[in-house]
Amino acid sequence: EKAYPQFVESAFYKKLSSIIISANFDFSIDAIVLLNAAVVLIQSYPVLSGQSSSQENPKFKDGLLDTGWELAELVFTVIYAIEMTLKLLLLGWKKYTSSVRNIFDGFITVMAVFATILVYYPDSYYNSQLIRFVVMSRVVRIFRLFMLVGPFALVGKTFIGVLPAAARVFSLLFCVVYIFSAIGMHFFGGLVTRDPNNSVSYLLEGTSFADNFYWANNFNDLLSGINVCFNLLVINNWNEMESGIIAVSQTKWSRYFFFFFFVCGVIIVNNLVVAVVIDYFFSELEAEREEVKEDKEVIGGLKKLTGNGKVIIFDGSKSLTKKRGQYIAKVRRNVTGQQQKKIMSQLIP
């Protein structure tokens, strides 16, 4: 705007700006993404149906633009690059990157452009499937279309709203998993091994642990221990993992480790997390339904600034402060809809 003020004031620029910021432009891009998803699904059908890679078209790896699928991938990449360029020119870098969706789309677009250059530039790498896999990530955007359907939009908005409140109970669950992983690493670390020079490795022969190839489920390091605890948390073949630990520790006392984790992690904490999340979800869902019905509700004699009830403008003389003038109140993000309503009702009786 500062460098080319005349161009910004031109009728062409204003017309282009109105098109890009319009909802129809986003809908058009979403339609292209949906078409992209259909093309990727058709193109990936041989792999999804279990056909071997030897049946794949060899032209995909010759580094030439000589198939319809490669041309389609290039067209989609060009369209996404044009969309990103137009939005950057119109919005500017700061405003463009203020949107999480723009950051995601821009990252995928840049990666797709680099993948296209890498594949079709004369060098030793020619596999055009790289472009397909990168562009395929953009297909995640089609989930945004579900938000256009009323019930899906309500559930989606409720799910997003419950995440901050649910994060606290998930932190408790992570602490339990972390503590038991550290305990398991202390007592059982280094015992599960396939090293033939280690005599302990032969203790696993004939166990269900070895028969099911559960070698990665061990307490040799913290991350592996967390993986084991997660499997125990969802009650995924915990008896097979227990048989391996008992075999290498050579004591049945190790069963108490799994018993205490089952009681503390699964019966108490995990069920507590599920119960709290479900309670938060239905509370938030009910609050969102009320927001939809009462979107035009007047609070303190003035309308809400936003439809989600997190920001309102009110007359200070009608609030508990009794101060004159109009004020803006914002509710912090990590509260549920019911808590928002309670806070606002306390501010403006």
Secondary structure as a PSIPRED ss2 file (coil, helix, strand):
# PSIPRED VFORMAT (PSIPRED V4.0)

   1 E C   1.000  0.000  0.000
   2 K C   1.000  0.000  0.000
   3 A C   1.000  0.000  0.000
   4 Y C   1.000  0.000  0.000
   5 P H   0.000  1.000  0.000
   6 Q H   0.000  1.000  0.000
   7 F H   0.000  1.000  0.000
   8 V H   0.000  1.000  0.000
   9 E H   0.000  1.000  0.000
  10 S C   1.000  0.000  0.000
  11 A H   0.000  1.000  0.000
  12 F H   0.000  1.000  0.000
  13 Y H   0.000  1.000  0.000
  14 K H   0.000  1.000  0.000
  15 K H   0.000  1.000  0.000
  16 L H   0.000  1.000  0.000
  17 S H   0.000  1.000  0.000
  18 S H   0.000  1.000  0.000
  19 I H   0.000  1.000  0.000
  20 I H   0.000  1.000  0.000
  21 I C   1.000  0.000  0.000
  22 S C   1.000  0.000  0.000
  23 A H   0.000  1.000  0.000
  24 N H   0.000  1.000  0.000
  25 F H   0.000  1.000  0.000
  26 D H   0.000  1.000  0.000
  27 F H   0.000  1.000  0.000
  28 S H   0.000  1.000  0.000
  29 I H   0.000  1.000  0.000
  30 D H   0.000  1.000  0.000
  31 A H   0.000  1.000  0.000
  32 I H   0.000  1.000  0.000
  33 V H   0.000  1.000  0.000
  34 L H   0.000  1.000  0.000
  35 L H   0.000  1.000  0.000
  36 N H   0.000  1.000  0.000
  37 A H   0.000  1.000  0.000
  38 A H   0.000  1.000  0.000
  39 V H   0.000  1.000  0.000
  40 V H   0.000  1.000  0.000
  41 L H   0.000  1.000  0.000
  42 I H   0.000  1.000  0.000
  43 Q H   0.000  1.000  0.000
  44 S C   1.000  0.000  0.000
  45 Y H   0.000  1.000  0.000
  46 P H   0.000  1.000  0.000
  47 V H   0.000  1.000  0.000
  48 L H   0.000  1.000  0.000
  49 S C   1.000  0.000  0.000
  50 G C   1.000  0.000  0.000
  51 Q C   1.000  0.000  0.000
  52 S C   1.000  0.000  0.000
  53 S H   0.000  1.000  0.000
  54 S H   0.000  1.000  0.000
  55 Q H   0.000  1.000  0.000
  56 E C   1.000  0.000  0.000
  57 N C   1.000  0.000  0.000
  58 P H   0.000  1.000  0.000
  59 K H   0.000  1.000  0.000
  60 F H   0.000  1.000  0.000
  61 K H   0.000  1.000  0.000
  62 D C   1.000  0.000  0.000
  63 G C   1.000  0.000  0.000
  64 L C   1.000  0.000  0.000
  65 L C   1.000  0.000  0.000
  66 D C   1.000  0.000  0.000
  67 T C   1.000  0.000  0.000
  68 G H   0.000  1.000  0.000
  69 W H   0.000  1.000  0.000
  70 E H   0.000  1.000  0.000
  71 L H   0.000  1.000  0.000
  72 A H   0.000  1.000  0.000
  73 E H   0.000  1.000  0.000
  74 L H   0.000  1.000  0.000
  75 V H   0.000  1.000  0.000
  76 F H   0.000  1.000  0.000
  77 T H   0.000  1.000  0.000
  78 V H   0.000  1.000  0.000
  79 I H   0.000  1.000  0.000
  80 Y H   0.000  1.000  0.000
  81 A H   0.000  1.000  0.000
  82 I H   0.000  1.000  0.000
  83 E H   0.000  1.000  0.000
  84 M H   0.000  1.000  0.000
  85 T H   0.000  1.000  0.000
  86 L H   0.000  1.000  0.000
  87 K H   0.000  1.000  0.000
  88 L H   0.000  1.000  0.000
  89 L H   0.000  1.000  0.000
  90 L H   0.000  1.000  0.000
  91 L H   0.000  1.000  0.000
  92 G H   0.000  1.000  0.000
  93 W H   0.000  1.000  0.000
  94 K H   0.000  1.000  0.000
  95 K H   0.000  1.000  0.000
  96 Y H   0.000  1.000  0.000
  97 T C   1.000  0.000  0.000
  98 S C   1.000  0.000  0.000
  99 S C   1.000  0.000  0.000
 100 V H   0.000  1.000  0.000
 101 R H   0.000  1.000  0.000
 102 N H   0.000  1.000  0.000
 103 I H   0.000  1.000  0.000
 104 F H   0.000  1.000  0.000
 105 D H   0.000  1.000  0.000
 106 G H   0.000  1.000  0.000
 107 F H   0.000  1.000  0.000
 108 I H   0.000  1.000  0.000
 109 T H   0.000  1.000  0.000
 110 V H   0.000  1.000  0.000
 111 M H   0.000  1.000  0.000
 112 A H   0.000  1.000  0.000
 113 V H   0.000  1.000  0.000
 114 F H   0.000  1.000  0.000
 115 A H   0.000  1.000  0.000
 116 T H   0.000  1.000  0.000
 117 I H   0.000  1.000  0.000
 118 L H   0.000  1.000  0.000
 119 V H   0.000  1.000  0.000
 120 Y H   0.000  1.000  0.000
 121 Y C   1.000  0.000  0.000
 122 P C   1.000  0.000  0.000
 123 D C   1.000  0.000  0.000
 124 S C   1.000  0.000  0.000
 125 Y C   1.000  0.000  0.000
 126 Y C   1.000  0.000  0.000
 127 N C   1.000  0.000  0.000
 128 S C   1.000  0.000  0.000
 129 Q H   0.000  1.000  0.000
 130 L H   0.000  1.000  0.000
 131 I H   0.000  1.000  0.000
 132 R H   0.000  1.000  0.000
 133 F H   0.000  1.000  0.000
 134 V H   0.000  1.000  0.000
 135 V H   0.000  1.000  0.000
 136 M H   0.000  1.000  0.000
 137 S H   0.000  1.000  0.000
 138 R H   0.000  1.000  0.000
 139 V H   0.000  1.000  0.000
 140 V H   0.000  1.000  0.000
 141 R H   0.000  1.000  0.000
 142 I H   0.000  1.000  0.000
 143 F H   0.000  1.000  0.000
 144 R H   0.000  1.000  0.000
 145 L H   0.000  1.000  0.000
 146 F H   0.000  1.000  0.000
 147 M C   1.000  0.000  0.000
 148 L C   1.000  0.000  0.000
 149 V C   1.000  0.000  0.000
 150 G H   0.000  1.000  0.000
 151 P H   0.000  1.000  0.000
 152 F H   0.000  1.000  0.000
 153 A H   0.000  1.000  0.000
 154 L H   0.000  1.000  0.000
 155 V H   0.000  1.000  0.000
 156 G H   0.000  1.000  0.000
 157 K H   0.000  1.000  0.000
 158 T H   0.000  1.000  0.000
 159 F H   0.000  1.000  0.000
 160 I H   0.000  1.000  0.000
 161 G H   0.000  1.000  0.000
 162 V H   0.000  1.000  0.000
 163 L H   0.000  1.000  0.000
 164 P H   0.000  1.000  0.000
 165 A H   0.000  1.000  0.000
 166 A H   0.000  1.000  0.000
 167 A H   0.000  1.000  0.000
 168 R H   0.000  1.000  0.000
 169 V H   0.000  1.000  0.000
 170 F H   0.000  1.000  0.000
 171 S H   0.000  1.000  0.000
 172 L H   0.000  1.000  0.000
 173 L H   0.000  1.000  0.000
 174 F H   0.000  1.000  0.000
 175 C H   0.000  1.000  0.000
 176 V H   0.000  1.000  0.000
 177 V H   0.000  1.000  0.000
 178 Y H   0.000  1.000  0.000
 179 I H   0.000  1.000  0.000
 180 F H   0.000  1.000  0.000
 181 S H   0.000  1.000  0.000
 182 A H   0.000  1.000  0.000
 183 I H   0.000  1.000  0.000
 184 G H   0.000  1.000  0.000
 185 M H   0.000  1.000  0.000
 186 H H   0.000  1.000  0.000
 187 F H   0.000  1.000  0.000
 188 F H   0.000  1.000  0.000
 189 G C   1.000  0.000  0.000
 190 G C   1.000  0.000  0.000
 191 L C   1.000  0.000  0.000
 192 V C   1.000  0.000  0.000
 193 T C   1.000  0.000  0.000
 194 R C   1.000  0.000  0.000
 195 D C   1.000  0.000  0.000
 196 P C   1.000  0.000  0.000
 197 N C   1.000  0.000  0.000
 198 N C   1.000  0.000  0.000
 199 S H   0.000  1.000  0.000
 200 V H   0.000  1.000  0.000
 201 S H   0.000  1.000  0.000
 202 Y H   0.000  1.000  0.000
 203 L H   0.000  1.000  0.000
 204 L H   0.000  1.000  0.000
 205 E C   1.000  0.000  0.000
 206 G C   1.000  0.000  0.000
 207 T C   1.000  0.000  0.000
 208 S H   0.000  1.000  0.000
 209 F H   0.000  1.000  0.000
 210 A H   0.000  1.000  0.000
 211 D H   0.000  1.000  0.000
 212 N C   1.000  0.000  0.000
 213 F C   1.000  0.000  0.000
 214 Y C   1.000  0.000  0.000
 215 W C   1.000  0.000  0.000
 216 A C   1.000  0.000  0.000
 217 N C   1.000  0.000  0.000
 218 N C   1.000  0.000  0.000
 219 F C   1.000  0.000  0.000
 220 N C   1.000  0.000  0.000
 221 D C   1.000  0.000  0.000
 222 L H   0.000  1.000  0.000
 223 L H   0.000  1.000  0.000
 224 S H   0.000  1.000  0.000
 225 G H   0.000  1.000  0.000
 226 I H   0.000  1.000  0.000
 227 N H   0.000  1.000  0.000
 228 V H   0.000  1.000  0.000
 229 C H   0.000  1.000  0.000
 230 F H   0.000  1.000  0.000
 231 N H   0.000  1.000  0.000
 232 L H   0.000  1.000  0.000
 233 L H   0.000  1.000  0.000
 234 V C   1.000  0.000  0.000
 235 I C   1.000  0.000  0.000
 236 N C   1.000  0.000  0.000
 237 N C   1.000  0.000  0.000
 238 W H   0.000  1.000  0.000
 239 N H   0.000  1.000  0.000
 240 E H   0.000  1.000  0.000
 241 M H   0.000  1.000  0.000
 242 E H   0.000  1.000  0.000
 243 S H   0.000  1.000  0.000
 244 G H   0.000  1.000  0.000
 245 I H   0.000  1.000  0.000
 246 I H   0.000  1.000  0.000
 247 A H   0.000  1.000  0.000
 248 V H   0.000  1.000  0.000
 249 S H   0.000  1.000  0.000
 250 Q C   1.000  0.000  0.000
 251 T C   1.000  0.000  0.000
 252 K H   0.000  1.000  0.000
 253 W H   0.000  1.000  0.000
 254 S H   0.000  1.000  0.000
 255 R H   0.000  1.000  0.000
 256 Y H   0.000  1.000  0.000
 257 F H   0.000  1.000  0.000
 258 F H   0.000  1.000  0.000
 259 F H   0.000  1.000  0.000
 260 F H   0.000  1.000  0.000
 261 F H   0.000  1.000  0.000
 262 F H   0.000  1.000  0.000
 263 V H   0.000  1.000  0.000
 264 C H   0.000  1.000  0.000
 265 G H   0.000  1.000  0.000
 266 V H   0.000  1.000  0.000
 267 I H   0.000  1.000  0.000
 268 I H   0.000  1.000  0.000
 269 V H   0.000  1.000  0.000
 270 N H   0.000  1.000  0.000
 271 N H   0.000  1.000  0.000
 272 L H   0.000  1.000  0.000
 273 V H   0.000  1.000  0.000
 274 V H   0.000  1.000  0.000
 275 A H   0.000  1.000  0.000
 276 V H   0.000  1.000  0.000
 277 V H   0.000  1.000  0.000
 278 I H   0.000  1.000  0.000
 279 D H   0.000  1.000  0.000
 280 Y H   0.000  1.000  0.000
 281 F H   0.000  1.000  0.000
 282 F H   0.000  1.000  0.000
 283 S H   0.000  1.000  0.000
 284 E H   0.000  1.000  0.000
 285 L H   0.000  1.000  0.000
 286 E H   0.000  1.000  0.000
 287 A H   0.000  1.000  0.000
 288 E H   0.000  1.000  0.000
 289 R H   0.000  1.000  0.000
 290 E H   0.000  1.000  0.000
 291 E H   0.000  1.000  0.000
 292 V H   0.000  1.000  0.000
 293 K H   0.000  1.000  0.000
 294 E C   1.000  0.000  0.000
 295 D C   1.000  0.000  0.000
 296 K C   1.000  0.000  0.000
 297 E C   1.000  0.000  0.000
 298 V E   0.000  0.000  1.000
 299 I E   0.000  0.000  1.000
 300 G C   1.000  0.000  0.000
 301 G C   1.000  0.000  0.000
 302 L E   0.000  0.000  1.000
 303 K E   0.000  0.000  1.000
 304 K E   0.000  0.000  1.000
 305 L C   1.000  0.000  0.000
 306 T C   1.000  0.000  0.000
 307 G C   1.000  0.000  0.000
 308 N C   1.000  0.000  0.000
 309 G C   1.000  0.000  0.000
 310 K C   1.000  0.000  0.000
 311 V E   0.000  0.000  1.000
 312 I E   0.000  0.000  1.000
 313 I E   0.000  0.000  1.000
 314 F E   0.000  0.000  1.000
 315 D E   0.000  0.000  1.000
 316 G H   0.000  1.000  0.000
 317 S H   0.000  1.000  0.000
 318 K H   0.000  1.000  0.000
 319 S C   1.000  0.000  0.000
 320 L C   1.000  0.000  0.000
 321 T C   1.000  0.000  0.000
 322 K C   1.000  0.000  0.000
 323 K C   1.000  0.000  0.000
 324 R C   1.000  0.000  0.000
 325 G C   1.000  0.000  0.000
 326 Q E   0.000  0.000  1.000
 327 Y E   0.000  0.000  1.000
 328 I E   0.000  0.000  1.000
 329 A E   0.000  0.000  1.000
 330 K E   0.000  0.000  1.000
 331 V C   1.000  0.000  0.000
 332 R C   1.000  0.000  0.000
 333 R C   1.000  0.000  0.000
 334 N C   1.000  0.000  0.000
 335 V C   1.000  0.000  0.000
 336 T C   1.000  0.000  0.000
 337 G H   0.000  1.000  0.000
 338 Q H   0.000  1.000  0.000
 339 Q H   0.000  1.000  0.000
 340 Q H   0.000  1.000  0.000
 341 K H   0.000  1.000  0.000
 342 K H   0.000  1.000  0.000
 343 I H   0.000  1.000  0.000
 344 M H   0.000  1.000  0.000
 345 S H   0.000  1.000  0.000
 346 Q H   0.000  1.000  0.000
 347 L H   0.000  1.000  0.000
 348 I C   1.000  0.000  0.000
 349 P C   1.000  0.000  0.000
